[in-house]
Amino acid sequence: YQQIGALLPAMGYSKEQLQELEETINKTPADLVVVATPINLGKILNLNKPYVRVKYELQEIGRPTLQDIIVKFFRGV
């Protein structure tokens, strides 16, 4: 996922995925971790640096909407 730059996506919540994510975060030279996932990863991972949890909402303006994109994607599968 090179196109997302310095962001680290949380790709899943299996035990193995969480362990790999924790190791990656802890090895990363960062002053702070921004947790923007549906679950609070800071509560279930043992992080060696401070974290802040952020929430966000999606407001769709115009087209394509998220639904349009998802429908188009699955029609192509």
C-alpha positions as CSV (number, residue, x, y, z in Angstrom):
1,Y,0.0,0.0,0.0
2,Q,2.7,2.5,-1.0
3,Q,0.1,5.0,-2.3
4,I,-1.1,5.7,1.3
5,G,2.3,7.0,2.4
6,A,3.1,6.9,6.1
7,L,-0.2,5.4,7.1
8,L,-0.4,1.8,8.4
9,P,-3.7,0.1,7.5
10,A,-5.2,-2.3,10.0
11,M,-6.1,-5.1,7.6
12,G,-8.0,-7.4,10.0
13,Y,-8.4,-8.4,13.6
14,S,-7.3,-12.1,13.8
15,K,-4.9,-13.0,16.5
16,E,-2.0,-13.2,14.0
17,Q,-2.9,-9.9,12.3
18,L,-3.1,-8.1,15.6
19,Q,0.2,-9.4,16.7
20,E,1.9,-8.3,13.4
21,L,0.2,-4.9,13.7
22,E,1.5,-4.5,17.3
23,E,5.0,-5.5,16.3
24,T,5.0,-3.1,13.3
25,I,3.7,-0.2,15.4
26,N,6.2,-0.8,18.2
27,K,9.1,-0.9,15.7
28,T,8.1,2.3,14.0
29,P,9.9,5.5,15.1
30,A,6.9,7.6,15.9
31,D,6.1,10.0,18.7
32,L,2.4,9.2,18.6
33,V,0.0,6.6,17.1
34,V,-3.3,7.8,15.7
35,V,-5.9,5.1,16.0
36,A,-8.8,5.6,13.6
37,T,-10.3,2.1,13.4
38,P,-13.8,1.0,14.3
39,I,-12.5,-0.7,17.4
40,N,-10.0,0.9,19.9
41,L,-6.8,-0.9,19.0
42,G,-5.0,1.0,21.7
43,K,-7.0,-1.1,24.2
44,I,-6.2,-4.5,22.8
45,L,-2.6,-3.9,21.6
46,N,0.4,-3.5,23.9
47,L,1.8,-0.3,22.4
48,N,5.2,1.1,23.5
49,K,4.2,4.7,22.6
50,P,1.3,7.0,23.3
51,Y,-1.8,6.8,21.2
52,V,-4.9,9.0,20.5
53,R,-8.1,7.7,19.2
54,V,-10.0,9.7,16.6
55,K,-13.5,9.2,15.1
56,Y,-14.9,10.4,11.8
57,E,-18.1,10.4,9.9
58,L,-18.6,10.2,6.1
59,Q,-20.8,12.8,4.5
60,E,-21.3,12.0,0.8
61,I,-21.5,15.0,-1.5
62,G,-22.2,14.2,-5.1
63,R,-21.4,11.2,-7.1
64,P,-20.0,8.6,-7.1
65,T,-21.2,7.6,-3.6
66,L,-19.6,4.9,-1.6
67,Q,-22.5,2.6,-2.5
68,D,-21.9,3.3,-6.2
69,I,-18.3,2.4,-5.9
70,I,-19.0,-0.8,-3.9
71,V,-21.7,-1.9,-6.3
72,K,-19.5,-1.3,-9.3
73,F,-16.6,-3.2,-7.7
74,F,-18.7,-6.3,-7.0
75,R,-20.3,-6.3,-10.4
76,G,-16.8,-6.6,-11.8
77,V,-16.0,-9.7,-9.6
